[in-house]
Amino acid sequence: MDHLETKTSFWKDYKPLIIIVLYCLLLSFIPKETSAVSYLFMGYFFIFFSLFKFFDLDGFVEGFSKYDIIAKKSRVYGYVYPFLELFLGISYLESSNIVLTNILTFILMEISGVGVILSIKSGRKIKCACLGNILNVPLSVVSIVENFGMGAMALYHLVMTFAI
């Protein structure tokens, strides 16, 4: 019974996140050119995630400052962060300033990922602010994968840009 409760709890906790990621993935496959898929996925990902933060910007900043290493020291950074995500999303969808976009993505995601790891290691139960204050998603290994996964994709694109 405990195993079943764990599965149900996982689905309940992460359902909004899973649905949004699946939508981003689905939208990414609309173009005919397969090389654009990862940029489109990253673009939709950042736009959707920034959207949820804007619904309750103050609530996002409050939650984000509990675990992000920069937002803990500067609330201004917390307010700017959704705009950075929106900028990155639009840049990926337009394929504009792609080197700068990948550099910024890598830096932001790695910094956020470090904050997530430190918070999880502290043992505190914190709500992830990745979807703003609207949806209740716990800060967990999923958050680590989300941050470092996006950072890894940006790094991959940087390496591929300069390897050619």
N, C-alpha and C positions, 0 to 999 in steps of 0.2 A: 504494500500500500504506500509506503514511504517513497518508493521509486516512482510510482504513478503521480504522487503529489508533486514531486520534484519536476517531472516533465510538464505537468499542468502549470506549475508556478513559472517555469522557464518560458513557456508559450505566453502566459498571461503578462509576464514582465516585459518580454521582448517583442511581442506582437507588433506594436507600432513601428519599432525600428526595423524589423524584418520586412514589413509591408513597404516601408519607404525605400529600403535598399532594393527590394525586388522591382519596384516601380522605376527606380533609377536605372537598374539593369535592363529592364524591358525597353524603356525609352532609348537607351543607348544603342540598341540593335536596329533601330529604325533606318539609319543610313545604310547605303549600299557598300560604302567603303569601310572595311573591317578595321583599318588602322585608326579610325576615328572613335571606335567604341570606348576605349579607356578614357579618352579625353571627355567624351560625352558623359560617361558614367560619373567621372569626377565633377564635371560641371553641374549635372543634375543633383548629385549628392550634396555639394556645397550650397546650392540654391535652396533645396528642400530643407536642409538643416538650418540655414540662416532664417528661413521663413518662420519656422516654429519659435525661434528665439525672439523674433520681432513681436509676436503676439503678447508677450509679457517681458519686455526688455529688462525692467527692474528685477523681476523674479529670476531671469536668466543670470544677471550679474551677481545676484545674491548666491545662487547655487554654484555658479562657475568659480566664484572666489573661495569656495570651500576646498577646492582641490587644484586649481590651476596655479602654477608657481608664480606667474606674472600677475594674474588677476588678484591674488592674495595681497600683493603689494600695491596694485594700482587698479582702482575701480574703473578708471577711464579706459584701461585696456579691455575690461569686461564689456564696456559699452561699445567699443570700437570693433571687437572681435566679430560680431555678426555681419558688420559691414565688410570686413576683410573676407569672410566666407562668401558673401554675395559677390564681391569683386572677383574672387578666385573662380567662382562658378561661372560668371559671365565671361571671364577671360578664357576658361576652358572651352565653353560653348562657341565662342568666336575664334578660338585658336589665335588670340592676339597676345603679344608679349609672352609667348609660351615659355621661354627660358626663365624670365623673371617670375612668372606664375608658378613654375615648378620649384624654383628656389624658395619662394615664399611659402608654398605648400609644405615643402619638406621641413623648413624651419618651424612653422606653426604646429605641424602635426607632431614633430619630435618633442617640442617643448610641452605640448598638451599631454602627450603620451607619458612623459616623465612625471608630470603632476599626477596623472591617473595611477601610475605604478606606486608612487610614494603614498598616496592616499589609501590605496588598497592594502599596501603593506602595513599601514598604521592600524588596520583592523576596524576603522570607523565605517559605519554603514552610511554611505552618502548616495544621494540621488544624482544620477548623471544629468548634466545640464545640456547634453548634446542635442536634445530635442526641445530645448527651452524648458519652461516651467509648466507647459500644457500637458505633456505626457510623462508618466511616471516610469522611468527606466533606471534600474540600479546601476551604479558605477561598478564595473566588474571586468573580467577578462575580455568580454565582448568590447568594452570601451578601449582596452589596450589594442586589440586587433584592429578596431576602427581607426584609431590614430596612427599606429605604426604601419598599417596596411596602406592608408592614403599616402603617408610619407614615403613608403617603399615604392609605390607607383610613381610618385613625383621623381624620386631619385632614379628609377629605371628610365624614365623619359629623359632626364638630364644626361645620363650616361649614353643613351642611344643617340641623343642629339649631337654629342661631341665625339662619338665613336665613328660616325659616318664621315 
